[in-house]
Amino acid sequence: MKRSRINEIMAAADGMIRSYGFVLPPFAFWSPDEFRAMAPKARRVIEGRCGWDITDYGQGRFDEMGLFLFTLRNGLLSDLQRGGGMCYAEKLLISRQDQLSPMHTHVIKAEDIINRGGATLVVELYGSDDAGNFAWDRGGQVLCDGIARSYGPGDKLRLAPGESVTLMPGDWHAFWGEGGDVLIGEVSTVNDDETDNIFREPIGRFAEIEEDEAPTHLLVSDYARWLPG
């Protein structure tokens, strides 16, 4: 993706988020230079990979296959493993109309996916085989706003604003906006986007960036290269 396109997406996303009464935290608006200056005090932001995340899954077709994410807070895997401490994460996402977030699951993360506002969020579901692999012929069970709901292979949940689904490891899912763009909330156990996204197809999690202009704000995938260790 071109950096200029990423900058445009950030500005548009901030406007949409504000239109639904949410405001991103102060570190969202640091320039790269400000982030470098604050890095010693912001180690938990950096280590938790909190911040902007815009991906086309390495496919170069953001409008068709892509996702906007902002990680607001994220705990530590070590806390999750010992069963105490900051074991949770929270994100805001924007799924555009007909923009696919492709079929995937997680090994560790359980998550609530919440339609915070906008159009209908469609979530397509499949189950896993006994080894945890994608299974065309298996369904499962999820919670929709705390109510148990069984799903068959390929069933599609349609979540209106205010509705949610709880997905556990092994619930294979893809999602997109139907009838318009959707602001999504995600509340989950500790999030590790580098290793805990298992895609059905061999695609990447992060975009490859073409630096055609300077970044307005850094992406989480920029931290290793732009910020002091």
Summary of the structure (lengths in Angstrom):
residues: 229
radius of gyration: 17.3
end to end distance: 25.6
largest distance: 52.5
contacts: 710
relative contact order: 0.24
helix: 21%
strand: 40%
